[in-house]
Amino acid sequence: MDYAERLRRFSINDERLDTEFVKVRSLDAKTLALARIAALVAIGGAEPSFGTEVDAAIGAGATTDEIVDVLGGVTPVVGLARVVAATPNLALALGCDVGFPAGDEF
């Protein structure tokens, strides 16, 4: 089935979407995990979800810099407020505490 047919089936909410047509066919594991991290930023995903996708991205060869670059990449689309809200969850998934001790300033 070519991409146009898959798009048509998505657009009509084909009843087989949950089993047959949602399979990712041409993205490598790293790209897929980075795309899913971007989606989590866009929807305000929970930290455990970020953890799952960060683990998948790193397991597929993504660097922490590439993962953080996702934030910059989606900012023009989802807005800075959404990125700022997602950053602590992404940081926790990367094992990084972005909190600042009292009295510290930028």
N, C-alpha and C positions, 0 to 999 in steps of 0.2 A: 504494500500500500504506500503510495507516495505522500509527500507532505500536504498536498492540496486536499487529498481525501481525508487525511487525519484532521486537518483544520476544519473541513466540512463537518466531520463527525463531532468534533469538540463544539462547534457552533450550534449544532442541533441537540446537544446534550444526549448523544447516543447512549442507549441503555448499557452498552458494553464498555463505557469509558473507564469504569473502576477496575476492569480486569484486562482488557485487551489493548486499548488505545493509549493508555497513559504511560506505557513503558517508554523509558528513555532509550533511544536507539543510537544516537550519534554523538552524545556528549561523553567525554571521558569523566572518570570519577572525581577528579580534582575540579573540573569546571562545574560539574553538577553540584558538588558541595558548596562551592563559592556562590553559585546562583541561589542555592537554598539559604545561605547566610544572608544574601541580599534580600530575599523574600521575607526572612524573619525580621530584618530591620524594617522593611516596609509595613509589616502587619503588627509590629510590636510584640514579637515572639518572646516566650519565657526563657529564662536562663537555661533550664535543662535542654530545651530544643537547640539553643545555641551550642551547648556542650556537645550534643550529638553530632551536629554538622561540623563544628570545629574539629572534633576527633576524626570525622570522615575526611575532611579537607587535609589535615596533617597526615593522616594515613595514606592519602593519595598523592602526597608530595608537595602540598602547598606550604609556603613559609608563613611565619607569623606576619611578616610585612605584607605579603599578598592578601592575607585575611583582613588586616586592618585597612588595606587599600580599598576593600569593598565599601567601607564607610564613605570614603571620598568619592568613589564611583557612583554611589546611589544618592548622594546628597542633592544634586541638581534635580533629581526626579522625585524623591520622597520628602525633601525639605530638611533643613538643619535641625529643627526641633525633634523630628523622628529619629535622626541619627544620634543626637545628644541623649535621647531617652534610651536608645538601644545600646549605647556604648558601655555602660556598666555590666550589662548581661554578657556582651561579647568579651569584655575584659575578664570577667570571672571565668568564662569558658576557656580563656587562654591562660588562666592561673595568675592574673595580674590584678592587683588591688589599685584602683584609680582614686581611692579616697585620699584626702589630704589631711594631715594632722592639724589640730586647731592652731590658728595663728599663721599657718603657711599661706602664702599667696602665690599666684602665678608669676 
